[in-house]
Amino acid sequence: MAVFHVINRTTGDRFRCDEGQSVLKAMELVGKKCVPVGCRGGGCGFCKIRVVEGEFRCGKMSKAHCPPEALDKGEVLACRIYPRTDLMIECMPQPAAPLAEQTKTKP
Amino acid sequence: MKKGVMRPGHVQIRVLDIEEAVKHYTDLMGLIETDRDEQGRVYLKAWTEVDKFSVVLVEADEPGCDFMGFKVVDEAALVQLEKDLVAYGLDVEQIPEGELKDCGRRVRFTVPSGHAFELYADKLYTGKWGVTEVNPEAWPRGLSGMKAVRFDHCLFYGPELAAVYDIFVNVLGFHLAEQVLDPEGTRIAQFLTVSMKEHDIAFIHHEEKGKFHHASFYLETWEDVLRAADLISMTDTSIDIGPTRHGLTHGKTIYFFDPSGNRNEVFCGGDYTYPDHKPVTWQAEQLGKAIFYHDRQLNERFLTVLT
């Protein structure tokens, strides 16, 4: 089984990732916290990263968080990418939720 | 139940991979597959439920909740509630009988928090799964995993809680069982019921509309919750938090995620309410304890990880 290395260039963290293992799972297994952990299922968008260098396979991810144009820029969810080579990744700023009007009333 | 809304009836959950999701909700959680339809939707129920289905899974590009449905006592109540919703100023959509297999006509509306709800009066009565109607045994053999007892409630995140409260309490006849108030007295969480349960539905304030926090399923005992936790580890299922206790409702709980990132809860216990009970109030300054009674602090994931 191949073993790859993932380097987070934003934080300087480096960890191993076995073939077939997601980047997020590999990070959690070694106790690092350089990518936020959410649902681990490609749904919530919490672990979004940018892959700067390297090849990987993608599992299913929510289109709300990873539309095709994001994928083209290497913006993916760490819980749903499986390295094929060593990877260089970087952190993404968490997007602020769009504001909605709020009517406040007393109970 | 004063306006005829009886209980939570179903929830339609979007998943990224239907077969992975079916395996999760059946093998792990113990729901029973009861049907599939031409759209590829899969219908599931928990064993004590008397109607044909309570969970509908649908494959989609984006996980989350399409709608939650409440069963009303009869067609006359449905007709009246529909009139009341329209009179309140909500747009009401008619979903014809059979659009969900073996379900009668549904009346769908979207509340200002961005969530869609449905009312319906009829669904095929198939009886409790695996036990007879007469002289029933205590429980059926052959249940899987957590052996979920029933679909219990959903928690939604969104804005406009005051307007949502108005619709659920004044139009649909729900009762406020529990709430969280900020220092200015604004309600930032509301737990609403049409039964003796502390919540049949709950909302927590969030800026983004229409977000799904979790669908919850009832278990009988704390031992069952611990056993659920064991199964979550055995299957390497994504855990959120628990087993622990909530301050709100005092239910004993564990949270985890389905394979598409939708949060699930299984829980047991919890307080009861009657319509003459004043709402239980938690202060926002005590939100950590209100949500996780033992840790007494919130994890960021509970507030921000949603589908």
Chai-1 contact restraints between the chains, C-beta under 6 A:
chainA,res_idxA,chainB,res_idxB,connection_type,confidence,min_distance_angstrom,max_distance_angstrom,comment,restraint_id
A,G38,B,V305,contact,1.0,0.0,6.0,A-B,restraint_1
A,C39,B,F257,contact,1.0,0.0,6.0,A-B,restraint_2
A,C39,B,G261,contact,1.0,0.0,6.0,A-B,restraint_3
A,C39,B,V305,contact,1.0,0.0,6.0,A-B,restraint_4
A,R40,B,S238,contact,1.0,0.0,6.0,A-B,restraint_5
A,G41,B,S238,contact,1.0,0.0,6.0,A-B,restraint_6
A,G41,B,F257,contact,1.0,0.0,6.0,A-B,restraint_7
A,G41,B,P259,contact,1.0,0.0,6.0,A-B,restraint_8
A,G41,B,S260,contact,1.0,0.0,6.0,A-B,restraint_9
A,G41,B,G261,contact,1.0,0.0,6.0,A-B,restraint_10
A,G42,B,G261,contact,1.0,0.0,6.0,A-B,restraint_11
A,G43,B,P63,contact,1.0,0.0,6.0,A-B,restraint_12
A,G43,B,S260,contact,1.0,0.0,6.0,A-B,restraint_13
A,G43,B,G261,contact,1.0,0.0,6.0,A-B,restraint_14
A,G43,B,T307,contact,1.0,0.0,6.0,A-B,restraint_15
A,C44,B,G261,contact,1.0,0.0,6.0,A-B,restraint_16
A,C44,B,V305,contact,1.0,0.0,6.0,A-B,restraint_17
A,C44,B,T307,contact,1.0,0.0,6.0,A-B,restraint_18
A,F46,B,V305,contact,1.0,0.0,6.0,A-B,restraint_19
A,K60,B,L16,contact,1.0,0.0,6.0,A-B,restraint_20
A,K60,B,D17,contact,1.0,0.0,6.0,A-B,restraint_21
A,S62,B,E62,contact,1.0,0.0,6.0,A-B,restraint_22
A,S62,B,P63,contact,1.0,0.0,6.0,A-B,restraint_23
A,K63,B,D61,contact,1.0,0.0,6.0,A-B,restraint_24
A,K63,B,E62,contact,1.0,0.0,6.0,A-B,restraint_25
A,A64,B,E62,contact,1.0,0.0,6.0,A-B,restraint_26
A,A97,B,E207,contact,1.0,0.0,6.0,A-B,restraint_27
A,A97,B,E208,contact,1.0,0.0,6.0,A-B,restraint_28
A,P98,B,E208,contact,1.0,0.0,6.0,A-B,restraint_29
A,L99,B,E207,contact,1.0,0.0,6.0,A-B,restraint_30
A,A100,B,P159,contact,1.0,0.0,6.0,A-B,restraint_31
A,A100,B,E207,contact,1.0,0.0,6.0,A-B,restraint_32
A,A100,B,K209,contact,1.0,0.0,6.0,A-B,restraint_33
A,Q102,B,P159,contact,1.0,0.0,6.0,A-B,restraint_34
A,T103,B,E160,contact,1.0,0.0,6.0,A-B,restraint_35
A,T103,B,A162,contact,1.0,0.0,6.0,A-B,restraint_36
A,K104,B,T186,contact,1.0,0.0,6.0,A-B,restraint_37
A,T105,B,A162,contact,1.0,0.0,6.0,A-B,restraint_38
A,K106,B,G185,contact,1.0,0.0,6.0,A-B,restraint_39
A,P107,B,R187,contact,1.0,0.0,6.0,A-B,restraint_40
